[in-house]
Amino acid sequence: MPHDHDINQPHPFREVDDTKLSYHEALTYALDRVLIGSGHLTREKLRTVRENMEKRGPENGAQLVARAWTDDAYKARLLADGNAAAAEEGFDVKEAQLIVLENSDAVHNVIVCTLCSCYPRSLLGQPPDWYVSKAYRARTIREPRKVLQEFGLKLDEATAIHVHDSNADMRYMVLPQRPDGTENMSNSELAGLITRDHLIGVAVPSASD
């Protein structure tokens, strides 16, 4: 079965002792108070929005990838305009411009947000805690190959690693390579192979997952 890194297990980028709010967490709470205090937002509405976001997982992004693996024309549209291609599948990506990055034998893409935790939540759900950790954010830029090895992903030295830094205007999602041995799988079966880690770029799917 496919799996992501269990956030309840030890992880090289898990900050288990950090009990203080980050700058962006504190800013979020402050903004909540202002919006509620001004009457623009109610606590119940805020709770509903957060609960809906927490229910989301990487299944939406996996659906886009599975279709791209089986439909070359759709893949071209996904790579050209991620927001429009996501809308074709019924997903309204409102956070920012969605840029989809295709992995190949020559290039492997990995996503990070060095400032905070910018991330395509509408397609991948909530970011894992390691994604927002200071260690992952800093080290992925400096030493991506070593970081990927710590995730268990050892790439060929000939494969270039491209690190993409998300921001307020752009969100990235990786289009991983289709695994060998999946030629007879349906789209739903293909989507079942894809996890959040594949869509961030810290792992690659295989037919045996």
Phi, psi and omega in degrees: 000142178292150179208154173256174177294126180289119184290350178268358181253158178304142184211142184298343182240019179270125182260079189289339184262001183275101183260357181266150176290141173286171178303315184288327175295315179298321179295320179297313180296321179296319179295320176304314183296320180295314182294320179290317181296328181274354179086003179284342183212141177258158178298323180294318179296317179298318179297318180297316179299315182293320179296319178296321179293323181291337179284339182287145175227194182280005184299325180296312177297322179298324179296319178296317181295315181300318178294319180297326179293335186248358185219099184298323180294319178294320178302318179299320179291322179296318180287332181277323183207091185299320182297314181293320180292323176296322179297328177301328180266007176090014182250121182264101181272102185260346187300316186184187174292130179264121178247122181258131187246124184268126174281153178210179176298330184273330187226133172241129182257142176222146187249143177212164169227106187286339182273318183207253181212039178302136196188141182283077186299328181295340180250333185244354184079199181289142178291146176292158184295330180293332181295327181266358181292149180297324182297312180296315183298321183277314188285331181296327177289318186280318187219065186299323182295319179293319178299314180298323177297325178291337173277355182094010181253107179253113182265155175300141181299336180283346180278121178284142177251120179253122180260130183244125185263110179292158176209188185296335184261340185226137172240143181245150171218139181272136170260098183289164176289143178289129182291149173296151178085011181247016187299329184260009180277147174282169179300321180293324177292319178297316180300328180292344178277343192263130178244171177304318182299325177295323184282342173271331178105012180264004177206165176232143182284157173219159182294340183269359180295000000 
